[in-house]
């Protein structure tokens, strides 16, 4: 679909990010940091990132028209195996969000 041609489903991005985390972790281990400390650092960074997203990058679904929410749900499924049932799943997703 159009979404896959434009941005894909994010699989490549996830693999690239994971590889970078592993590369950085290997460097930290070479510098004698214990794997537990590295994991704790990543966990701390994750919590900070989630807090930032919650505080600055989200808006309430109550502020968005229902048709817009349905369109977002449909678009996110446009290239997936369930795309032929997008209307049904879009409704389920929007109902769950509300």
Secondary structure, 3 states (H helix, E strand, C coil): CHHHHHCCCCHHHHHHHHHHHHHHHHHHHHCCCCHHHHHHHHHHHHHHHHHHHHHHCCCCHHHCCHHHHHHHHHHHCCCCCCHHHHHHHHHHHHHHHC
